[in-house]
Amino acid sequence: MTDIRLYMFQTGHLNLKVHNIKMNEGNGADYRIPVPFFLLTHPKGHTLIDGGIAVEAARDPAKYWGPVSEVFKIEMDESEGCIEQIEKLGIKPEDIRFALFSHLHLDHTGSVGRIPTATHIVQRSEFEYAKNPDWYAAGAYIRDDIDRSDINWHFLEGVEDDFYDVYGDGTLTTVFTPGHAPGHMSVMLNLPNTGPLLLTIDAAYTTDHWEERSLPGFVSSAVDAVRSVQKLRALADKTEAMVVTGHDPDEWSKLKKAPDFYS
Ligand SMILES: [Zn+2]
């Protein structure tokens, strides 16, 4: 496969509370969110954008995630692992050239180390923070995901590397959007037929975040989180991009999923 396509997948769901996603909202009500990841096929080698939940966590949540598995309850079969799913499309892990990480929270790192040949792109600030998080954020980072050996990391340097063009042809550009996590990035795609498509990832979990009605349930900086949404909204206005939020159960259900794709 050498044409440019975007495939959307999910490694199952997380069952949690509304307030885990929308700060101070929900009065303790339950909420169920999809855990997306994405594959961009490209003639110069494919890119996996995030990797969902690790298969080890699906197998034994308490052992692999620890106490946080009681708050974020995993609903995932091992067959929903990121590599397991792309292999079903006939794509081999060695065909993946880049593994791009929006950030290193536990529901995005399922691909770390599973594609030994891939260059793993992440913000340096996120990588450093993941290894030494503040007490309240520690549960969101799984050291066993990040500490895998023999990984070829490519670190980006915040605003200096903002709008990093992965292939050099405008197909895949990172957008630095800290706030939910210190080194969070969103992703701007430019597809041949669909045109500009913005993956906000966790800079805007849901439409309520995108439309400035909710703050994220989990933040490293509320001020940065709010300004990152403003930055993305300005970008989406300018480019007339299709916008895909990070974990919105209603919006996600309306999107095309693999094996269907956006070209
Ligand atoms: Zn996150």
Residues whose N, C-alpha, C, O or C-beta is under 5 A from the ligand:
A	BS01	ZN	H105 D202
